[in-house]
Structure formats: C-alpha cells, structure tokens
C-alpha cells in the first residue's frame, strides 16, 4: 500500500502552548521561522527512504511552510508525491493546533479514498512488512495500557469536558492503539474514526485538559474498533504500559513496572518478522541525556549515508556530522 507522511506546521507557531515531553526541543527553538532539530530531519529522511526501499511509494502531505523548509534539503524530492494545498486549506480553520497537534494528520486520513499506510515521521520500518501483519481492517503499532496523566475516567470527562457528551459504551479501562503506524484497509472504519475526531476537536471555544488530545487520536480509535467489532492487528504483540518505571528484568522481584508486557498466550513471532523503531519513545531521554541524543543523532546520520541518502544531507547545518563521519573508521 501507499505510504503517507504528514507534517502540519501550524502547531509550531503555537509551540509555547504545546504540552508533553516530546515537544521540549520544539518549544526551545528560538526565532519566528519554522525549524526542526537535526535529529528530526534525519529520522524523517530515514522513515521515507526505508519505506520506499522496502515497501513501495510514499506521499508527503505538508503545507507551504513545511514544503519550503524541506526544499532547503531537497527532501521533497525523496517523496513520490507531495500535496501542499490540502493542509494549507486546513490551517485556515479554527481547530486549536496546540491542543490538537495531530489534527492535521487525522484530517489527511479523512481525505483518503483507498487503503493506505500512515506513518509518523519518527516511525522507521527497516524491512518489508509481512503480509499477515497487514491483514484485517486496520493495523496499528501496538496496544497501550492506559495509566497515568494522559488517561482519564468518566468522572474526569463529566467534570472537565463541556462541549460534547461522554461517548456511549466508552470504557476507560480498555487498551488504546498507538497510531504512529496505521495500515487502514477498511475505509468505513476510517470514516467513523475521522468523523469522531472532528466532533471531539470542535470545542466551541471551551478549553480542554491535556489528556483530551490523546483521546481524539488514540482513545477514540480503540472505541471505534470495539464498537464496530473491527479486526485490528499490530506490528507487535507486546503491550506498552504508559507511565512505567522503565524497569529492567533484574528489578522484577521488586515489582518495578517495565515498558513492555506480553499478553498471556501471545508470542514474539512478529518481533522476529519485522524490525521497526518509533523514535518517540526516546524523546524524553533526549531531553535528559545530551550524550544519548548526540549518539542517536550520529546513528541516524550514519544510517542515512549508508542507505545512499546522503544527498539530502548537503545543507551546511550537517557539516559537522559529515566531518565526524569522514574522520571515523567506517
């Protein structure tokens, strides 16, 4: 299936109101012009380049600002197709880009007419996807156990959400699908999902708590899957625990919580069949450990070069990376 990347730049210009650890690097950018840290440019190139190498064509939806930014690096030429007008039009609407920073993505999904694969630009698929993983109505990255600040109970909704009623049959204890990768085969499911998103983000000027944005992206998709009894698949059978202690197996005797759990009866076969990386998991560590960020940026740069994608790294901001790469025993 055709791959899709989305870069909606409007949230950048409200970055002082962007919430969550993944946006610290964006909030720290000075100046009025749109920009990205180098590591974000690198993983975007890797994501698109590897998809084309192993899985087919890929299309970029961005706006005029995003297009002009990528043009500096020649990145637009990496894609088989680029659409600017769609998100330029969406940016004229009144959806709050800081509260609902994934709304541009979901609006793009609503515009699709045939099955597709959406990937966040920090989702890196390193090999061909086995056919069995893409079977069913939809494939998401993985399921998540809802725990912590970004999740809610019905009483939170009743107390804090004024513009829309609590969805009938919504269960706050059910798992949420991570949407960094979505292979959508059933376009009716896609219609229901994106229609729900539209209703949720039209807040009529009412403020919403931080947890509400995740519902409009992940939580409501899980609800749609369950209500329609749609057949959902995942890239891995492992389940992610939100708000964990990031513990190691050596700490299990203490009851420390780990990031990943395998449901009873599940296997790790998918993890043997498909190699993928979602950089989002590392972003909190990027903020805390500069040397870790430096090492990962170096890894992304080296991988781009060794995949033959170095022509997209000729901008002067990558000069130090090239000097280091050329002075290292390759």
Residue, then its C-alpha position, 0 to 999 in steps of 0.5 A: x500500500x501507499x505510504x503517507x507522511x504528514x507534517x502540519x506546521x501550524x502547531x509550531x507557531x503555537x509551540x509555547x502552548x504545546x504540552x508533553x515531553x516530546x515537544x521540549x526541543x520544539x518549544x526551545x527553538x528560538x526565532x519566528x521561522x519554522x525549524x526542526x532539530x537535526x535529529x528530526x530531519x534525519x529520522x524523517x529522511x530515514x522513515x521515507x527512504x526505508x519505506x520506499x526501499x522496502x515497501x513501495x511509494x510514499x506521499x508527503x502531505x505538508x503545507x507551504x511552510x513545511x514544503x519550503x523548509x524541506x526544499x532547503x534539503x531537497x527532501x521533497x524530492x525523496x517523496x513520490x508525491x507531495x500535496x501542499x494545498x490540502x493542509x494549507x486549506x486546513x490551517x485556515x480553520x479554527x481547530x486549536x493546533x496546540x491542543x490538537x497537534x495531530x489534527x492535521x494528520x487525522x484530517x489527511x486520513x479523512x481525505x483518503x479514498x483507498x487503503x493506505x499506510x500512515x506513518x509518523x515521521x519518527x516511525x522507521x520500518x527497516x524491512x518489508x512488512x509481512x503480509x499477515x501483519x497487514x491483514x484485517x481492517x486496520x493495523x496499528x503499532x501496538x496496544x497501550x495500557x492506559x495509566x497515568x496523566x494522559x488517561x482519564x475516567x468518566x468522572x474526569x470527562x463529566x467534570x472537565x469536558x463541556x462541549x460534547x457528551x461522554x461517548x456511549x459504551x466508552x470504557x476507560x479501562x480498555x487498551x488504546x492503539x498507538x497510531x504512529x503506524x496505521x495500515x487502514x484497509x477498511x475505509x468505513x472504519x476510517x470514516x467513523x474514526x475521522x468523523x469522531x475526531x472532528x466532533x471531539x476537536x470542535x470545542x466551541x471555544x471551551x478549553x480542554x485538559x491535556x489528556x483530551x488530545x490523546x483521546x481524539x487520536x488514540x482513545x477514540x480509535x480503540x472505541x471505534x474498533x470495539x464498537x464496530x467489532x473491527x479486526x485490528x492487528x499490530x506490528x507487535x504483540x507486546x503491550x506498552x504500559x504508559x507511565x512505567x518505571x522503565x524497569x529492567x528484568x533484574x528489578x522484577x522481584x521488586x515489582x518495578x513496572x517495565x515498558x513492555x508486557x506480553x499478553x498471556x498466550x501471545x508470542x514474539x513471532x512478529x518481533x522476529x518478522x519485522x524490525x521497526x523503531x518509533x523514535x518517540x519513545x526516546x524523546x524524553x531521554x533526549x531531553x535528559x541525556x545530551x550524550x544519548x541524543x548526540x549518539x542517536x543523532x550520529x546513528x541516524x546520520x550514519x544510517x542515512x549515508x549508508x542507505x545512499x541518502x546522503x544527498x539530502x544531507x548537503x545543507x551546511x547545518x550537517x557539516x559537522x556530522x559529515x566531518x565526524x563521519x569522514x574522520x571515523x573508521x567506517 
